[in-house]
Amino acid sequence: MFNDKKMKKIISLLCLVVIFALPLISFAQGGTDIEVVEQAPPNYTAEQAMDILPTIINYAFGFLLVVVVLMIIAAAYMFVTGGGNPDQLGKAKNLLMYALIGLAVALVARGLIALVGGLLDNPITV
């Protein structure tokens, strides 16, 4: 079912995932300063809703950065294990290109948010 090459690839990929997941596990053990709110106040205003927006943007940006890093690691793994195979190297180059394009789009989106906030005299601090 599995030959030696496939088994080595699976084990190396599993080791990489474990290595990069360890910091997430250690950060998960810390306490949080989040207050649990049972119900939104009845007079919840638009300004209060806009105060939540930077938090959502930061989480989305952080998630996107994690995805980009994982894509770059996968591309590097494909480069290393390609062994001169043009198809494998082409896939690795495409994956790296898509990761960098995704990073560029994320940075431009974050800059646009700051630019629009500055133009509206309501800077969103992200």
C-alpha positions in Angstrom: 0.0 0.0 0.0 2.7 2.5 1.0 6.2 2.4 -0.3 9.2 3.8 1.4 9.1 7.1 -0.4 5.5 7.8 0.4 6.0 6.7 4.1 9.0 9.1 4.4 6.9 12.0 2.9 4.0 11.3 5.3 6.3 11.1 8.4 8.1 14.3 7.4 4.9 16.1 6.8 3.5 14.9 10.1 6.7 16.0 11.9 6.4 19.5 10.3 2.8 19.8 11.4 3.6 18.8 14.9 6.6 21.2 15.1 4.5 24.1 13.9 1.5 23.2 16.1 3.5 23.1 19.4 3.6 26.9 19.9 -0.2 27.0 19.3 -0.7 24.4 22.0 1.5 26.2 24.5 -0.2 29.5 23.9 -3.6 27.8 24.4 -2.7 27.0 28.0 -2.5 30.7 29.0 -5.3 32.5 30.7 -7.6 34.9 28.9 -8.9 38.4 29.7 -12.1 37.9 27.8 -15.3 38.7 29.6 -18.3 36.6 28.8 -21.3 38.7 27.8 -24.6 36.8 28.2 -26.7 39.2 26.1 -26.0 42.4 24.2 -27.2 45.5 25.8 -30.6 46.7 24.5 -29.2 50.1 23.4 -26.3 48.6 21.4 -25.1 51.4 19.1 -23.3 51.4 15.7 -20.2 52.9 17.4 -20.1 49.9 19.8 -20.4 47.6 16.8 -17.6 49.4 15.0 -15.3 48.9 18.1 -15.5 45.1 17.4 -14.4 45.5 13.8 -10.6 45.8 14.5 -10.7 42.6 16.5 -12.4 40.7 13.7 -9.9 42.1 11.1 -6.9 41.2 13.3 -8.2 37.6 13.7 -8.8 37.2 9.9 -5.4 38.7 9.1 -3.7 36.4 11.6 -5.5 33.4 10.1 -4.5 34.4 6.6 -0.8 34.7 7.7 -0.9 31.2 9.2 -2.3 29.9 5.9 0.4 31.7 3.9 3.1 30.3 6.1 1.7 26.8 5.7 1.5 27.2 2.0 5.2 28.4 1.8 6.2 25.4 4.0 4.3 23.0 1.7 6.0 24.6 -1.4 9.4 24.3 0.2 8.7 20.6 1.0 7.6 20.0 -2.6 10.8 21.7 -3.9 13.0 19.5 -1.6 11.2 16.2 -2.3 10.7 17.0 -6.1 13.9 15.3 -7.1 14.2 17.2 -10.4 10.7 16.1 -11.5 9.5 19.1 -13.6 5.8 18.5 -12.7 6.5 18.5 -9.0 8.7 21.6 -9.3 6.0 23.4 -11.4 3.4 22.6 -8.7 5.8 23.9 -6.0 6.4 27.1 -7.9 2.7 27.7 -8.4 2.0 27.0 -4.8 4.7 29.5 -3.7 3.4 32.1 -6.2 -0.2 31.7 -4.9 1.0 32.1 -1.3 2.9 35.3 -2.1 -0.1 36.6 -4.1 -2.3 35.9 -1.1 0.1 37.7 1.2 0.1 40.7 -1.1 -3.7 40.8 -1.3 -3.9 40.6 2.5 -1.4 43.4 3.0 -3.2 45.6 0.4 -6.6 44.9 2.1 -5.2 45.8 5.5 -3.7 49.0 4.0 -7.0 49.9 2.3 -8.8 49.5 5.6 -6.4 52.0 7.2 -6.6 54.3 4.2 -10.4 54.4 4.2 -10.5 54.9 7.9 -8.1 57.8 7.7 -10.1 59.4 4.9 -13.3 59.1 7.0 -11.6 60.7 10.0 -12.4 57.5 11.9 -9.1 55.6 11.9 -9.5 51.9 12.5 -6.5 50.8 14.6 -5.6 47.4 13.4 
